[in-house]
Amino acid sequence: MADESKAGGEMPPEKPGASAAADKCACSKCGDDMPGEARYCAKCGTKNKAMDPDDDEDDAPESSKPGARLPSAGATVASMLGLRADASDLAVKTALASLLNERDHVRKALGASDAHGVKGKLQAMAEDVREGVKAKQDLVKVRAASEKRERKDLLLALVGASLPGLTRGELIRDVIATVDGKDVAIDIEPNPDHPIANAPIKQLRAYAASKLANVSAKNESPFAPGEDDARTRADRLSATAAVTDKDREAAQRTGRTPEDVAASRRAMFPTTSGAPRATTGG
């Protein structure tokens, strides 16, 4: 029997692992060993070109590759809620209830009943905010222009008062522009080197009011009567000068002042010289 076995040419037994090694190949991408009949690498998912070297189709999606793990429905919702993929159902329900409460609060605050209403309200609010910001910017520009004009007027008023240290050259300077080849003064501006000319507008306003008030007080003589007093005094002198002897006699008879009698006479018999108008007739 031993001779027949030897004569029959039976192959010696293979070494352990020899057949498995012949059926394996290396991944073309990561180099990991994989079965020769495998279509994809179990480690990186790269297609095994040894199975079909002429197949130029793109690799299969990750979900169809061996070893790919699909997330469960609960894990996907948990991830959307910012939870861990293995969060419990209670944690998912709690987070979802909080999110729904926030949704209801936003809808109530905006007066919207659905997602489209919320979007519309938010869009309108965003546009209103942009318009409000623009209106505020326009108001700032208008105020700046008004302040600039007022500053010029105050500085010119101080220059016109001829006060020491507040001359035109000290407070303001000309803005020069070239017109037809000639330098022409087109505007004025505060002198940047003068502290009063560049003071805050409220401070400059109070300063100019005080300075100009002092100038007006200095120009008035303390011994000269006011305009109203002078007019009243002149009227009295005129009335006294126009009193005649007949006016005095009439005043004694009637108990009135001579000036009142003279005033009544002038009203009844106006003249240009103050004397009674001559009458004619019997």
Secondary structure, DSSP 8 states (H G I E B T S, - for coil): -HHHHHHTT------TTHHHHHTEEE-TTT--EEETT-SB-TTT--B-TTT-TT-------GGGSTT-----HHHHHHHHTT--TT--HHHHHHHHHHHHHHHHHHHHHHT-SSHHHHHHHHHHHHHHHHHHHHHHHHHHHHHHHHHHHHHHHHHHHHHHTT-TT--HHHHEEEEEEEETTEEEEEEEEE-TT-TTTTS-HHHHHHHHHHHHHHHHHHHS-TTS--HHHHHHHHHHHHHHHT--HHHHHHHHHHT--HHHHHHHHHHHS--SSSS-------
